[in-house]
Amino acid sequence: MKVLYTSLECYPLAKVGGLGDVVGSLPKYLNELGCNTEVILPYYDNDKVHQLVCEDVFSETINLGIHHYDFTIKKVISSEFGFQIYLVYQKELLFRPNVYSYDDDTERFIAFQLAILIWLRNQEIKPDVIHCHDHHTGLIPFLVSQVPAFQELIDIPTVLTIHNAQYQGWFSYDKLDYIPQFDLHNIGLLDWDQCINPLATAIKCAWRVTTVSPSYMEELQSQANGLEGLLHHEKDKCVGILNGIDHTIWNTETDPMMIKNYGDKNIVSGRKANKKWLCDEFGLDVEKPLFAFIGRLVYEKGADLLPDICLETLRNLDVNILILGSGDHQVENRLRSVKEEFPDSYNTYIGYDEKLSHIIYAGADFLLMPSRVEPCGLNQMYALRYGLIPIVRRIGGLKDTIIDIGDDGFGICHDQVNVQDVYNSIKRGVEFYENQKYYREKQKEIVKIDHSWNNSASKYIELYKSLK
Ligand SMILES: Nc1ncnc2c1ncn2[C@@H]1O[C@H](COP(=O)(O)OP(=O)(O)O[C@H]2O[C@H](CO)[C@@H](O)[C@H](O)[C@H]2O)[C@@H](O)[C@H]1O
């Protein structure tokens, strides 16, 4: 069986968040189980992509209304990723340093999708399944099923995975002419609330829809940024499959990004060395428990509350806090300003730094995840694997993966997202940490929990097989 993943992100070539991690790892595990999975993403203007050796395998032109854009499909010549990667090189729209947040994202995403389908239409051996990730490739299920120009592809089953239903890719009908000709009687498939909504379109047109945890699938029925009714209507083709993590990359014994590697036997000294580096680098006190946050500084992650959570905590408890993230500029500035009041126990790195994130997982004592919405969350799984205790809000995938220490589990959970509840959880964390024997026992327990893709990859294969 041959499956093609269409995605804007794929670690290590392009990663903004968890989507990159999933698309960069699940295909590896699927291939090991005999499901030939390939990934196609844009050819970005970044160092990782520039270093690749590629072969041009196809060239054509995309029409977006009155505009014409030449593109080339490049096949990556390398086996280091564990799966075959193809890249769409399109100079004007896709060859950019960043993945998102350009004014012409709509044009970019449509061009990417059209290029993929034009290429597939011309391929002799077609995939058995096209698996689309998030709204950026959400028009593919519509294009394949409704556009006569792609009728050679009409029998290929399409799957959509919703990594985050907050973002839907809405655009106005002014841009309808970017979509190749189709029967206008079916225009309703593109529509949601008088806009073209690629996520809604994919939910309507894909053969199957998955989300990245079972709890998130349930939550979407009542909270899906306007798509609740649609998801409820389509619930029979929807399923929640918990994400996994890549145990080959997230491996404390071999991770090249850490300061000191460690295994079961030297976990305490190994983690101490990573913590010491963090504390030296960020001017913190290595003797105090270190609470960290890693992630996009957006409302869904509860990032707007972080400055007040930090202030409340640092005014009352003897701890360190370290924040790694970027996003909302107002939140970034407020987080920077916390340092003025607490220069010796608080610091922040505003930006994206993959290596630093690995050292934080390897050296901090607790990881904060006060998410308002968390479709799955990978950070808590990385935390468990590396031996730091997650403090999470019970929502989505966090609810599916973390059990509170009070219920004989290994994490700290709270039900609401507000400063007081998160502060109370941090306080519980401090008490937990003070009992070093118990803390170390739990640490040894959590690093053994297996959240690798081994558990979920076979569920995807079952799903693909059911589409035949
Ligand atoms: N500033 C920074 N520097 C370095 N690394 C950083 C970073 N900010 C984030 N990261 C890394 O990016 C990843 C974020 O993963 P999440 O699952 O939390 O994210 P996200 O919300 O992007 O993904 C969405 O998709 C994923 C995958 O399906 C779901 O798990 C999730 O719930 C959903 O919101 C982690 O690997 C984290 O370490």
The ligand as an SDF file (V2000), in Angstrom:
LIG
                    3D

 38 41  0  0  0  0  0  0  0  0999 V2000
    9.8810   28.2220   20.6410 N   0  0  0  0  0  0  0  0  0  0  0  0
   10.1080   26.9360   20.4330 C   0  0  0  0  0  0  0  0  0  0  0  0
   11.3780   26.4820   20.2990 N   0  0  0  0  0  0  0  0  0  0  0  0
   11.6140   25.1590   20.0950 C   0  0  0  0  0  0  0  0  0  0  0  0
   10.6530   24.2230   19.9860 N   0  0  0  0  0  0  0  0  0  0  0  0
    9.3850   24.6360   20.0890 C   0  0  0  0  0  0  0  0  0  0  0  0
    9.0380   25.9960   20.3130 C   0  0  0  0  0  0  0  0  0  0  0  0
    7.6980   26.0980   20.3590 N   0  0  0  0  0  0  0  0  0  0  0  0
    7.2170   24.8560   20.1830 C   0  0  0  0  0  0  0  0  0  0  0  0
    8.2330   23.9770   20.0300 N   0  0  0  0  0  0  0  0  0  0  0  0
    8.1290   22.5440   19.7540 C   0  0  0  0  0  0  0  0  0  0  0  0
    7.0350   22.3950   18.8230 O   0  0  0  0  0  0  0  0  0  0  0  0
    6.2900   21.2290   19.1570 C   0  0  0  0  0  0  0  0  0  0  0  0
    4.9260   21.6670   19.6410 C   0  0  0  0  0  0  0  0  0  0  0  0
    4.1020   20.5790   19.6860 O   0  0  0  0  0  0  0  0  0  0  0  0
    2.5640   20.7000   20.1700 P   0  0  0  0  0  0  0  0  0  0  0  0
    2.0020   19.3450   19.9890 O   0  0  0  0  0  0  0  0  0  0  0  0
    2.5140   21.2880   21.5010 O   0  0  0  0  0  0  0  0  0  0  0  0
    2.0670   21.7610   19.2130 O   0  0  0  0  0  0  0  0  0  0  0  0
    1.1660   22.5640   18.2380 P   0  0  0  0  0  0  0  0  0  0  0  0
    0.1880   23.2980   19.0330 O   0  0  0  0  0  0  0  0  0  0  0  0
    2.0740   23.3080   17.3680 O   0  0  0  0  0  0  0  0  0  0  0  0
    0.4690   21.4430   17.3530 O   0  0  0  0  0  0  0  0  0  0  0  0
   -0.8110   20.9910   17.0010 C   0  0  0  0  0  0  0  0  0  0  0  0
   -0.5660   19.7110   16.3770 O   0  0  0  0  0  0  0  0  0  0  0  0
    0.0600   18.7770   17.2420 C   0  0  0  0  0  0  0  0  0  0  0  0
    0.3550   17.5430   16.4060 C   0  0  0  0  0  0  0  0  0  0  0  0
   -0.8010   16.8680   16.0290 O   0  0  0  0  0  0  0  0  0  0  0  0
   -0.8200   18.4880   18.4450 C   0  0  0  0  0  0  0  0  0  0  0  0
   -0.1000   17.6340   19.3160 O   0  0  0  0  0  0  0  0  0  0  0  0
   -1.1600   19.7920   19.1570 C   0  0  0  0  0  0  0  0  0  0  0  0
   -2.0590   19.5470   20.2330 O   0  0  0  0  0  0  0  0  0  0  0  0
   -1.7620   20.7720   18.1700 C   0  0  0  0  0  0  0  0  0  0  0  0
   -2.0740   22.0120   18.7910 O   0  0  0  0  0  0  0  0  0  0  0  0
    7.1000   20.5060   20.2040 C   0  0  0  0  0  0  0  0  0  0  0  0
    8.0500   19.6920   19.5530 O   0  0  0  0  0  0  0  0  0  0  0  0
    7.8200   21.6540   20.9390 C   0  0  0  0  0  0  0  0  0  0  0  0
    8.9710   21.2330   21.5990 O   0  0  0  0  0  0  0  0  0  0  0  0
  1  2  1  0
  2  3  1  0
  2  7  2  0
  3  4  2  0
  4  5  1  0
  5  6  2  0
  6  7  1  0
  6 10  1  0
  7  8  1  0
  8  9  2  0
  9 10  1  0
 10 11  1  0
 11 12  1  0
 11 37  1  0
 12 13  1  0
 13 14  1  0
 13 35  1  0
 14 15  1  0
 15 16  1  0
 16 17  2  0
 16 18  1  0
 16 19  1  0
 19 20  1  0
 20 21  2  0
 20 22  1  0
 20 23  1  0
 23 24  1  0
 24 25  1  0
 24 33  1  0
 25 26  1  0
 26 27  1  0
 26 29  1  0
 27 28  1  0
 29 30  1  0
 29 31  1  0
 31 32  1  0
 31 33  1  0
 33 34  1  0
 35 36  1  0
 35 37  1  0
 37 38  1  0
M  END
$$$$
